[in-house]
Amino acid sequence: MTIPLLYAAGGLLLFFLGAHGLFVRPHLLRKVLAANLMGSGVFMVFIALAARGPEGVPDPVPQAMVLTGIVVAVSFTALALALAVRIAEASGRARLTEPGEEDV
């Protein structure tokens, strides 16, 4: 198994762990963390795609996309946390209600 393939497999694992947390966990902070985990998985896949060979220089385009993605991920995290705080202040809890759950 080569290093880029290991990075890609790790990235896919992180992405699916994050997707699971995003859709299963009702707590808003855990959803934000899960979305960040998904983003980290995508970054790892891009880094794996940037590798060429033992002698070749890595492709700079996927690396530039990862750097741009990091900036977007920080902005997304700040916005999501601000929204989570507003939801927690308005509803008194930081969880999303389930369809059958009563709103207390």
C-alpha positions as a printed Julia matrix, in Angstrom:
104×3 Matrix{Float64}:
   0.0    0.0    0.0
   1.44   3.35  -1.03
   1.37   6.51   1.05
  -1.11   8.39  -1.23
  -3.44   5.41  -1.15
  -3.19   5.34   2.64
  -4.04   9.06   2.77
  -7.03   8.52   0.47
  -8.31   5.61   2.57
  -7.89   7.63   5.76
  -9.68  10.56   4.15
 -12.6    8.4    3.12
 -12.8    6.94   6.62
 -12.85  10.43   8.17
 -15.47  11.6    5.7
 -17.84   8.72   6.45
 -17.3    9.03  10.22
 -18.17  12.7    9.95
 -21.24  11.99   7.8
 -22.43   9.47  10.38
 -22.0   11.98  13.2
 -23.68  14.72  11.2
 -26.83  12.71  10.52
 -27.1   10.68  13.74
 -26.1   13.03  16.58
 -28.77  15.57  17.67
 -26.37  17.85  19.61
 -25.44  20.94  17.57
 -21.8   21.11  18.68
 -21.29  17.49  17.67
 -22.82  18.26  14.28
 -20.33  21.11  13.78
 -17.45  18.86  14.79
 -18.71  16.13  12.44
 -18.85  18.59   9.54
 -15.25  19.61  10.29
 -14.27  15.95  10.33
 -15.85  15.51   6.91
 -13.88  18.5    5.63
 -10.65  17.07   7.0
 -11.37  13.84   5.15
 -11.84  15.73   1.9
  -8.56  17.57   2.49
  -6.75  14.26   2.98
  -8.16  12.9   -0.29
  -7.02  16.05  -2.12
  -3.54  15.69  -0.65
  -3.47  12.08  -1.81
  -4.5   13.18  -5.29
  -1.7   15.77  -5.36
   1.02  13.14  -5.02
   2.48  12.01  -8.31
   5.37   9.62  -7.96
   8.62   9.13  -6.12
  10.48  11.54  -8.45
   7.71  13.9   -9.48
   6.87  17.19  -7.87
   3.43  17.18  -6.24
   0.63  18.89  -8.15
   0.14  22.4   -6.7
  -3.52  22.75  -7.69
  -4.96  20.3   -5.11
  -2.67  21.83  -2.48
  -4.03  25.29  -3.29
  -7.56  23.9   -3.08
  -6.8   22.5    0.39
  -5.47  25.87   1.55
  -8.6   27.58   0.26
 -10.72  24.87   1.86
  -9.1   25.47   5.23
 -10.13  29.13   5.08
 -13.68  28.16   4.08
 -13.8   25.54   6.86
 -12.79  28.1    9.5
 -15.47  30.49   8.25
 -18.06  27.71   8.21
 -17.15  26.7   11.76
 -17.48  30.27  13.03
 -20.88  30.71  11.36
 -22.16  27.32  12.52
 -21.08  27.95  16.11
 -22.72  31.38  16.08
 -25.95  29.82  14.82
 -25.73  27.05  17.43
 -25.35  29.63  20.19
 -28.38  31.55  18.88
 -30.45  28.36  18.73
 -29.36  27.45  22.26
 -30.3   30.91  23.54
 -33.68  30.87  21.8
 -34.69  27.33  22.7
 -32.79  26.79  25.95
 -30.99  23.71  24.67
 -28.32  22.9   22.12
 -30.04  19.89  20.61
 -32.32  19.43  17.65
 -35.65  17.84  18.5
 -36.58  14.48  17.08
 -39.85  14.25  15.13
 -41.58  12.29  17.93
 -39.94  14.23  20.76
 -41.99  16.78  22.66
 -40.85  20.4   22.65
 -40.53  21.36  26.32
